[in-house]
Amino acid sequence: MSASNDVAFLVLQGDPATSKSRLNSVLSPQQRTRLTRYCISRITSLVDRNLIYLLAENSMAASEAHRLEIRSISQRGGDLNTAIAASLATPELSRYHSVTIIPNDLPFLNSLEAYLQSPTDDVCLITPDSHLTGTNLLRVPRSMANPTFSYGPNSFFQHVRIAKAKQLEIVATPCSHAFDIDTPEDLTLAQEAFPDAELWSIL
């Protein structure tokens, strides 16, 4: 386990009731809320709450962080990638040696061990999504000057490109916990891959 000032986790989550809008056709607002809350429970079960910060894009997200007894960083307006970069520059996060960005859509997350190890200045950790195109976890060191992010289509390849341009060593972590749920198709695949998962009884 790393020292408390080595690593932090920035969780990407909006208002639980309106997030995951691409699942509107298969999940009700109440089910989407339960999904996002279950996903954050997986993170808090694996990481000390004192190391977790929730990127709050509105007051409802900030209220959710308060409910979970984790800290929030308010970044309202602008696009997600700009908000992430601005969050890393805040006094709260700039004191850490590295920060892992983690979207709150990983209900089968079972380990963050690699991301809890003490970081080094020249290494970028990254876990692709289940399609091997998106980014599920991304740890950037504080030494990465003027960090930029490219969440969106093909973000995994974009983040690898950015890290290489910053002359960072890239370490891709195992994908065993990288199954994210963004679309109805993801939900169907998850039900087939994890038929006995606790999640289904909660939804």
C-alpha positions in Angstrom: 0.0 0.0 0.0 1.4 3.4 -0.9 1.9 6.3 1.5 -1.1 8.6 1.8 0.6 11.4 -0.1 1.6 9.2 -3.0 -1.6 8.5 -4.9 -5.1 9.9 -5.2 -8.2 8.8 -7.2 -10.3 11.2 -9.2 -13.7 9.7 -9.9 -15.7 10.9 -12.9 -19.4 11.0 -12.1 -22.2 13.5 -12.8 -25.6 13.6 -11.2 -26.5 9.9 -10.5 -30.1 10.4 -11.7 -29.1 11.7 -15.1 -25.8 10.0 -15.9 -25.5 7.1 -18.2 -28.1 8.6 -20.5 -27.2 6.0 -23.3 -28.8 3.4 -21.0 -32.2 5.3 -21.0 -33.8 2.6 -23.2 -33.0 -0.3 -20.8 -32.7 1.3 -17.4 -35.0 3.7 -15.5 -33.5 6.8 -13.8 -33.8 4.9 -10.5 -31.9 1.9 -11.9 -29.2 4.2 -13.3 -28.8 5.8 -9.9 -28.4 2.4 -8.3 -25.9 1.4 -11.0 -23.7 4.5 -10.4 -24.0 4.1 -6.6 -23.0 0.5 -6.9 -20.0 1.3 -9.0 -18.7 3.9 -6.5 -19.2 1.4 -3.7 -16.7 -0.9 -5.6 -14.2 1.9 -5.6 -14.7 2.8 -1.9 -14.3 -0.9 -1.0 -10.9 -1.0 -2.5 -9.4 2.4 -1.7 -9.2 4.5 1.5 -11.9 7.1 1.2 -9.4 9.8 2.1 -7.7 9.2 -1.2 -10.9 9.6 -3.3 -12.1 12.8 -4.9 -15.2 13.0 -7.0 -15.2 15.4 -9.9 -18.5 17.4 -9.2 -19.9 19.0 -12.3 -23.1 20.1 -10.6 -24.6 20.5 -7.1 -26.2 17.0 -7.3 -22.8 15.4 -7.8 -21.4 17.4 -4.9 -24.2 16.2 -2.7 -23.5 12.6 -3.8 -19.9 13.0 -2.7 -21.1 14.3 0.7 -23.5 11.3 1.0 -20.6 9.0 0.4 -18.3 10.8 2.8 -15.7 11.5 0.1 -14.3 14.8 -1.0 -15.4 16.6 -4.2 -13.7 19.0 -6.5 -16.1 21.4 -8.2 -15.5 22.0 -11.9 -18.5 23.4 -13.6 -18.8 24.4 -17.3 -16.5 23.4 -20.1 -15.8 19.9 -21.4 -14.7 16.9 -19.4 -11.1 16.9 -20.5 -10.6 20.5 -19.5 -12.3 19.8 -16.1 -10.0 16.9 -15.4 -6.9 18.9 -16.2 -8.1 21.8 -14.0 -8.9 19.4 -11.2 -5.3 18.1 -11.2 -4.1 21.6 -10.8 -6.1 22.3 -7.6 -4.3 22.4 -4.3 -6.2 19.3 -3.2 -4.7 17.1 -5.9 -1.5 18.8 -6.8 0.0 17.6 -3.5 -0.1 14.0 -4.6 2.7 12.2 -6.5 0.2 10.9 -9.0 -3.5 10.8 -9.6 -5.6 8.0 -11.1 -8.6 9.1 -13.2 -11.4 6.5 -13.0 -14.8 6.7 -14.6 -17.6 5.5 -12.3 -18.9 2.8 -14.5 -16.9 -0.3 -13.5 -19.4 -2.5 -11.5 -17.1 -5.5 -11.5 -14.0 -3.7 -10.3 -12.1 -6.2 -8.0 -8.6 -4.8 -7.6 -6.8 -1.5 -7.7 -3.5 -3.0 -6.4 -1.4 -1.8 -9.3 -2.7 1.7 -8.9 -2.0 1.8 -5.2 1.7 1.0 -5.6 4.1 3.8 -5.0 4.4 5.6 -8.4 7.5 6.8 -10.2 8.0 10.1 -12.1 8.3 8.6 -15.6 5.6 6.0 -15.7 2.0 6.3 -16.8 -0.4 3.4 -15.9 -3.4 2.8 -18.2 -6.2 0.2 -18.3 -8.2 0.1 -21.5 -11.9 -0.7 -21.6 -13.4 -4.0 -22.5 -13.4 -3.0 -26.2 -9.6 -2.1 -26.0 -10.4 1.4 -27.4 -11.5 3.5 -24.4 -9.8 4.3 -21.1 -11.0 2.9 -17.8 -8.1 3.8 -15.5 -5.3 6.3 -16.2 -2.6 7.2 -13.6 -0.5 10.3 -14.4 2.5 11.4 -12.4 2.7 15.0 -11.0 5.9 15.3 -13.1 3.8 15.3 -16.3 3.9 18.9 -17.2 0.6 20.5 -18.4 -1.3 17.2 -18.6 -3.9 16.9 -21.3 -6.6 14.4 -21.6 -8.6 12.9 -24.5 -11.7 11.1 -23.1 -14.0 10.3 -25.9 -13.7 8.0 -29.0 -10.5 6.0 -29.1 -9.3 7.6 -25.9 -7.0 4.7 -25.1 -4.9 5.3 -28.2 -5.0 9.0 -27.7 -3.8 8.7 -24.1 -1.0 6.4 -25.1 0.0 9.0 -27.8 -0.1 11.8 -25.2 2.0 9.9 -22.7 4.6 9.0 -25.4 4.8 12.7 -26.4 5.5 13.5 -22.7 8.3 10.9 -22.8 6.6 8.7 -20.1 6.9 4.9 -20.0 3.5 3.4 -20.6 2.4 0.4 -18.5 -0.9 -1.2 -19.5 -2.4 -3.0 -16.6 -4.5 -6.2 -16.8 -8.1 -5.8 -18.1 -9.7 -8.2 -15.6 -11.6 -5.4 -14.0 -12.1 -3.3 -17.1 -15.6 -4.2 -18.0 -17.5 -0.9 -18.2 -21.2 -0.3 -18.9 -22.0 2.6 -21.2 -24.5 1.2 -23.6 -27.4 -1.3 -23.8 -25.0 -3.6 -25.6 -22.5 -3.4 -22.8 -25.3 -4.3 -20.3 -26.2 -7.4 -22.3 -22.6 -8.5 -22.6 -22.1 -7.9 -18.8 -25.2 -10.0 -18.0 -23.8 -12.8 -20.1 -20.2 -12.6 -18.8 -21.2 -12.1 -15.1 -24.6 -13.9 -14.7 -24.2 -14.4 -10.9 -23.0 -10.8 -10.1 -24.4 -9.1 -7.1 -25.3 -6.1 -9.3 -28.3 -7.7 -11.0 -30.1 -8.1 -7.6 -29.5 -4.5 -6.9 -30.8 -3.2 -10.2 
